[in-house]
Amino acid sequence: MKEVRAAAAPAPVGPYSQAVEHAGWIFASGQIPLHPDSGALVADDVEEQTRQVLANLRAVLAAAGAELADVVRTTIYLTDLAHFGRVNSVYAEHFTSEPQPARATVQVAALPLGAAVEIDAIAVRR
C-alpha cells in the first residue's frame, strides 16, 4: 500500500491518509469543503461547499495519477438530505464521463468542522 499526498488539497484533520493506492486502486478519504491553503471551511452555501469538496477530491486523485473519470464509486454524506438536489446538480457538472460512478448518498448527524457535505471515492488508475 502506498500513501497518496496532495499539496493542492487540505491536510487531513485526523490520523488518516488523503488516499492510499494499492495495485492501481485508489481509495480516497472523504473530502470536506476546506480551502487547501487556509484550511478554513468555505462558504455556508452547499453548492460552493460541494464545488470545493470536488476540487479537493480532484487534487487527491491527480496526486495518485488519476482523475474524476477514473472514479468507480463515491459516497456522499449530507447533514441535510433536503440539499440532495443542489448537491446532485454540482456533482453532475463534475462527473460527466460514461459510465458514471456507482454512488450512495446518506444523511449524517454531523460532519467534521461543521461541513454540510463530504464525498469519498474509489478509483482505478487506467
Number of C-alpha atoms within 10 A of each C-alpha: 9 12 14 19 20 19 12 17 24 23 17 16 12 7 6 11 16 25 24 19 18 11 9 13 19 27 24 24 19 20 26 29 31 22 19 18 11 9 14 12 16 19 13 12 10 20 20 15 24 27 18 23 26 23 20 26 30 22 22 28 29 16 18 25 15 20 18 21 19 21 24 17 16 18 17 22 24 23 18 14 14 10 15 18 11 14 20 14 12 17 17 11 9 14 16 12 12 7 10 15 20 12 12 11 14 12 16 14 8 14 14 12 12 12 23 23 28 22 22 21 24 22 23 21 16 10
